[in-house]
């Protein structure tokens, strides 16, 4: 098993591979989920040494946090488990709005603590920016919650570079979670250089681009879910992306691992990316994801993968 690392400038010690828990109780995201399967995913992660679990209020809504809390309770407590969760969404009937106001964030933390059945959250993110709250004020409230011991580290998610700079005006932002993968590299322009310069840990989401970078699709595949409207899965672009993935497959085959393991290992070579949080819909996916930590990429392989996707 790989050694734990420290997330950026926090004192949180995590395995570099965590669990993204949007398919644990995320009934609003994935129709047909089974709660017991969700609990088993969390149990499997913990059984295999994963100690970093990433949730959010909007997964469920609230159900993901509840299931994680239930599993931790049945195990008799936290036992070095690092829990990240997020808040910003307000659900009123069929309408969803965003709120980063200090009062809302404080209430959101309190509500998450109850669902998780715990008295502190290791990493709390503002999930999405709203349009009205000054971001340094929002983070200022999280700093108060940190000083009170209710959270241990402060995160923001889906912030633009300008919003991140405003949020970090007083240097309180510990982690940024944002969209980044080998096919979506906008973060390299400004977010990744900023996080590297300021000691902020960057946690990428969609690391496998809805499975496209996992090497499981082929020419002629069609999609009926959200992928059918995703430009990455359309026509000529889809064909070119599959060609790029096949080049990575050659590296994976030589190492006796899957494409996904090589792609995930590549992210861990990017400055300020300390840990990854791939999701899982089945417990056995946890075991597969952990193979990532055995992959050692040479400097030449790192450059080759970079250039394949920059072409």
C-alpha positions as CSV (number, residue, x, y, z in Angstrom):
1,X,0.0,0.0,0.0
2,X,1.2,3.5,-0.9
3,X,2.2,5.9,1.8
4,X,-0.2,8.6,2.9
5,X,0.5,12.1,1.8
6,X,-0.4,15.5,3.2
7,X,-3.0,17.5,1.3
8,X,-1.3,20.8,0.5
9,X,-0.8,23.0,3.5
10,X,-3.4,21.2,5.7
11,X,-2.5,18.6,8.3
12,X,-4.8,16.0,6.6
13,X,-3.0,12.8,5.9
14,X,-4.6,10.8,3.1
15,X,-3.9,7.9,0.8
16,X,-3.3,9.6,-2.7
17,X,-6.4,7.7,-4.0
18,X,-9.7,8.5,-2.3
19,X,-13.3,7.7,-3.0
20,X,-15.7,10.1,-4.8
21,X,-19.0,9.3,-3.2
22,X,-21.5,10.7,-5.7
23,X,-22.8,7.2,-6.5
24,X,-23.2,6.5,-2.8
25,X,-26.7,7.6,-2.2
26,X,-26.7,10.0,-5.1
27,X,-30.2,9.0,-6.2
28,X,-30.7,12.4,-8.0
29,X,-27.6,11.8,-10.1
30,X,-27.8,8.1,-10.9
31,X,-31.3,6.6,-11.0
32,X,-31.7,3.1,-9.6
33,X,-28.9,3.2,-7.0
34,X,-29.2,0.8,-4.1
35,X,-28.4,2.2,-0.6
36,X,-26.9,-1.1,0.6
37,X,-24.6,-1.1,-2.4
38,X,-23.6,2.4,-1.5
39,X,-22.8,1.4,2.1
40,X,-20.8,-1.6,0.7
41,X,-18.8,0.8,-1.5
42,X,-17.8,2.8,1.6
43,X,-17.1,-0.3,3.5
44,X,-14.9,-1.7,0.7
45,X,-13.0,1.6,0.5
46,X,-12.2,1.6,4.2
47,X,-11.4,-2.2,4.2
48,X,-8.8,-1.6,1.5
49,X,-7.0,1.3,3.2
50,X,-8.8,4.3,1.5
51,X,-9.2,6.9,4.2
52,X,-10.3,9.9,2.1
53,X,-14.0,10.1,1.2
54,X,-15.5,13.0,-0.8
55,X,-19.2,13.7,-0.5
56,X,-21.6,16.7,-0.9
57,X,-25.0,17.7,0.2
58,X,-26.4,17.6,-3.3
59,X,-25.6,13.9,-3.7
60,X,-28.9,12.5,-2.7
61,X,-29.6,15.3,-1.6
62,X,-28.1,14.5,1.8
63,X,-28.3,10.8,1.4
64,X,-24.7,10.3,0.5
65,X,-23.6,11.9,3.8
66,X,-26.2,9.8,5.7
67,X,-24.9,6.5,4.3
68,X,-21.3,7.5,5.0
69,X,-22.3,8.4,8.6
70,X,-24.1,5.1,9.0
71,X,-21.0,3.1,7.9
72,X,-18.7,5.1,10.2
73,X,-21.1,4.6,13.1
74,X,-21.3,0.8,12.6
75,X,-17.5,0.8,12.7
76,X,-17.4,2.6,16.0
77,X,-16.2,6.0,14.7
78,X,-13.8,7.9,12.5
79,X,-10.6,5.9,12.9
80,X,-8.4,8.3,10.8
81,X,-11.0,8.6,8.1
82,X,-10.8,12.0,6.3
83,X,-14.2,13.2,5.3
84,X,-14.7,16.0,2.7
85,X,-18.1,17.4,1.9
86,X,-19.6,20.4,0.2
87,X,-22.5,22.8,0.4
88,X,-24.0,25.7,-1.7
89,X,-27.3,24.3,-3.1
90,X,-30.6,25.5,-1.8
91,X,-33.6,23.3,-2.9
92,X,-37.0,25.0,-2.9
93,X,-39.5,22.7,-4.5
94,X,-38.3,22.1,-8.1
95,X,-35.9,25.0,-8.0
96,X,-32.2,24.8,-7.1
97,X,-30.3,28.0,-6.3
98,X,-26.8,28.7,-4.9
99,X,-26.0,30.4,-1.6
100,X,-22.5,31.2,-0.2
101,X,-23.7,33.6,2.5
102,X,-22.0,33.1,5.9
103,X,-25.2,32.2,7.6
104,X,-26.1,29.6,5.0
105,X,-22.6,28.0,5.1
106,X,-22.7,27.8,8.9
107,X,-26.1,26.1,8.8
108,X,-24.9,23.8,6.0
109,X,-21.9,22.6,8.1
110,X,-24.2,22.0,11.1
111,X,-26.6,20.0,8.9
112,X,-23.8,17.9,7.3
113,X,-22.4,17.2,10.8
114,X,-25.8,15.7,11.8
115,X,-26.1,13.6,8.6
116,X,-22.5,12.3,9.0
117,X,-23.1,11.7,12.7
118,X,-19.8,13.3,13.6
119,X,-18.6,16.4,15.4
120,X,-16.1,17.7,12.8
121,X,-15.6,17.6,9.0
122,X,-12.1,17.4,7.8
123,X,-12.5,19.4,4.6
124,X,-15.5,21.5,3.8
125,X,-15.9,23.0,0.4
126,X,-18.1,25.8,-1.0
127,X,-19.5,23.6,-3.8
128,X,-20.3,26.3,-6.4
129,X,-20.0,30.1,-6.3
130,X,-23.1,32.2,-6.0
131,X,-23.4,35.5,-7.7
132,X,-23.7,37.8,-4.7
133,X,-21.5,36.8,-1.8
134,X,-18.0,38.2,-1.7
135,X,-15.8,35.1,-1.7
136,X,-13.5,36.3,1.0
137,X,-16.5,36.7,3.3
138,X,-17.7,33.3,2.5
139,X,-14.3,31.8,3.3
140,X,-14.1,34.0,6.4
141,X,-17.1,32.2,7.8
142,X,-15.4,28.8,7.1
143,X,-12.3,30.1,8.9
144,X,-14.5,30.8,12.0
145,X,-15.9,27.3,11.8
146,X,-12.3,26.0,11.5
147,X,-11.3,28.0,14.5
148,X,-14.3,26.5,16.4
149,X,-13.1,23.0,15.5
150,X,-16.1,22.1,13.3
151,X,-14.0,21.8,10.2
152,X,-10.3,21.2,9.8
153,X,-9.6,22.6,6.3
154,X,-11.3,24.9,3.8
155,X,-12.0,24.2,0.2
156,X,-13.7,25.8,-2.8
157,X,-15.0,24.1,-5.9
158,X,-15.8,25.2,-9.4
159,X,-14.4,28.7,-8.7
160,X,-12.9,30.8,-11.6
161,X,-9.4,32.1,-11.1
162,X,-10.7,35.5,-10.1
163,X,-13.1,34.0,-7.6
164,X,-10.3,31.8,-6.2
165,X,-8.1,34.9,-5.8
166,X,-10.8,36.7,-3.9
167,X,-11.6,33.7,-1.8
168,X,-7.9,33.3,-0.9
169,X,-7.3,37.0,-0.1
170,X,-6.4,36.1,3.4
171,X,-4.6,32.9,2.5
172,X,-7.3,30.6,4.1
173,X,-8.1,28.4,1.1
174,X,-6.5,24.9,1.5
175,X,-8.0,23.0,-1.4
176,X,-9.5,23.7,-4.8
177,X,-11.7,21.0,-6.5
178,X,-12.2,21.6,-10.2
179,X,-12.8,20.0,-13.6
180,X,-9.6,18.7,-15.0
181,X,-8.5,15.7,-17.1
182,X,-6.3,15.0,-20.1
183,X,-9.1,16.0,-22.5
184,X,-10.1,19.1,-20.5
185,X,-7.0,21.0,-19.6
186,X,-8.2,24.6,-19.1
187,X,-7.0,24.5,-15.5
188,X,-3.4,24.4,-16.7
189,X,-3.8,28.1,-17.9
190,X,-4.3,29.7,-14.5
191,X,-5.8,27.5,-11.8
192,X,-3.0,25.0,-11.5
193,X,-0.2,27.6,-11.6
194,X,-2.0,29.6,-8.9
195,X,-2.6,26.5,-6.6
196,X,1.0,25.5,-7.0
197,X,2.3,29.0,-6.1
198,X,0.0,29.3,-3.0
199,X,0.4,25.7,-1.6
200,X,-3.2,24.9,-2.4
201,X,-4.0,21.3,-3.1
202,X,-5.8,20.7,-6.4
203,X,-8.3,17.9,-6.5
204,X,-9.5,17.1,-10.1
205,X,-13.0,15.9,-10.8
206,X,-14.1,13.9,-13.9
207,X,-10.5,12.6,-14.1
208,X,-11.6,9.8,-16.5
209,X,-13.9,12.1,-18.6
210,X,-17.1,10.0,-18.0
211,X,-15.1,6.8,-18.7
212,X,-13.6,7.9,-22.0
213,X,-10.1,8.0,-20.5
214,X,-10.7,4.6,-18.8
215,X,-10.2,2.8,-22.1
216,X,-13.6,1.0,-22.1
217,X,-15.1,2.5,-25.3
218,X,-14.6,1.7,-28.9
219,X,-15.5,3.1,-32.3
220,X,-19.2,2.7,-33.0
221,X,-20.3,2.9,-29.4
222,X,-23.4,5.1,-28.9
223,X,-24.7,6.6,-25.7
224,X,-28.2,7.4,-24.3
225,X,-27.2,9.2,-21.1
226,X,-25.5,12.6,-20.5
227,X,-22.7,11.5,-22.8
228,X,-24.9,11.7,-25.9
229,X,-24.7,15.5,-25.6
230,X,-21.0,15.7,-24.6
231,X,-18.8,17.0,-27.5
232,X,-16.0,14.6,-26.4
233,X,-18.3,11.7,-27.5
234,X,-19.3,13.2,-30.9
235,X,-18.3,12.1,-34.3
236,X,-14.7,12.9,-35.4
237,X,-13.8,14.2,-31.9
238,X,-14.8,10.9,-30.4
239,X,-12.8,9.0,-33.0
240,X,-9.7,11.1,-32.3
241,X,-10.1,10.7,-28.6
242,X,-10.2,6.9,-28.9
243,X,-7.0,7.0,-30.9
244,X,-5.3,9.0,-28.1
245,X,-6.5,6.5,-25.5
246,X,-5.2,3.6,-27.7
247,X,-1.7,5.2,-27.5
248,X,-1.9,5.2,-23.7
249,X,-3.1,1.6,-23.9
250,X,0.3,0.6,-25.3
251,X,1.9,2.0,-22.1
252,X,-0.7,0.3,-19.9
253,X,-0.2,-3.1,-21.7
254,X,3.5,-2.9,-21.2
255,X,3.0,-2.4,-17.5
256,X,0.2,-5.0,-17.2
257,X,-2.3,-2.5,-16.0
258,X,-5.4,-0.8,-17.3
259,X,-5.6,2.5,-19.2
260,X,-7.4,4.1,-16.3
261,X,-4.6,3.3,-13.9
262,X,-2.0,4.9,-16.1
263,X,-4.2,8.0,-16.6
264,X,-4.8,8.4,-12.9
265,X,-1.1,7.8,-12.1
266,X,-0.3,10.6,-14.6
267,X,-2.4,13.2,-12.7
268,X,-0.4,12.4,-9.5
269,X,2.7,13.6,-11.3
270,X,1.1,17.1,-11.8
271,X,2.4,19.7,-9.3
272,X,-0.3,20.6,-6.6
273,X,-2.4,17.4,-7.4
274,X,-1.8,15.4,-4.2
275,X,-4.8,13.1,-4.3
276,X,-7.5,11.8,-6.6
277,X,-11.2,10.9,-5.9
278,X,-12.5,8.6,-8.6
279,X,-16.0,7.4,-8.1
280,X,-17.3,3.8,-7.9
281,X,-20.7,2.3,-8.5
282,X,-19.6,-1.2,-7.3
283,X,-17.3,-2.3,-4.5
284,X,-15.0,-4.1,-6.9
285,X,-14.2,-0.9,-8.7
286,X,-12.5,0.3,-5.5
287,X,-10.0,-2.6,-5.7
288,X,-9.3,-1.8,-9.4
289,X,-8.8,1.9,-8.8
290,X,-6.2,1.1,-6.1
291,X,-4.0,-0.5,-8.8
292,X,-3.2,3.1,-9.8
293,X,-0.9,3.4,-6.8
294,X,1.4,0.7,-8.1
295,X,2.0,2.4,-11.4
296,X,5.4,4.1,-11.7
297,X,5.7,6.3,-14.7
298,X,9.1,7.2,-16.1
299,X,9.8,10.9,-17.0
300,X,9.7,9.8,-20.6
301,X,6.3,8.2,-20.2
302,X,5.0,11.3,-18.4
303,X,6.1,13.5,-21.3
304,X,4.7,11.1,-23.9
305,X,1.2,11.0,-22.3
306,X,1.3,14.8,-22.0
307,X,2.1,15.2,-25.7
308,X,-0.5,12.6,-26.9
309,X,-3.3,14.8,-25.5
310,X,-1.8,18.1,-26.5
311,X,-1.6,17.0,-30.1
